[in-house]
Amino acid sequence: MDSAHNKSKVVERILNEGRVKRHKFLPSGREIWSVVGSLGDQFVAEGQPFCTCGHFHFGVLGGKTESCIHLDAVRAAKREHSYEMLEIEDADYGRFLFLLTRSVHAQFGSK
C-alpha cells in the first residue's frame, strides 16, 4: 500500500470519527478549524496553509512533504461537508484560544 493511499485512509477515518471541528463564533462569524489528533487538538488554517502539528513544522516547513494529515482532513471535510459545527459566543473567544494553545503547547512539551 502506498503512502498516498495510507494518507487517504487516515483522512477518511478522521472524517468518519467526526474529528474535524468548525468553531464558529457569534455574532462575529469568525471561524477556527481544528482536528482532534492522536496527541491532542490541532489548529488548522487551511487557507494559509498552516497547522500546529509537529509534522507540519518539521515536514512541510522543512520541505519534505506538501501537507499534513490535519490540513488534508480539513480540506476533505469542507469538500464533503463532513465536520462538526460548534457555535461559540464571541465572549468566549479568548478562553477558547487559551485552551487550544495550551493543548498545542503540551504536545510539544511532552517530547
Helices and strands as residue ranges (DSSP letters): H 3-16, E 20-26, E 31-36, E 41-45, E 50-51, H 54-55, I 56-60, H 69-80, E 84-89, G 90-92, H 93-109
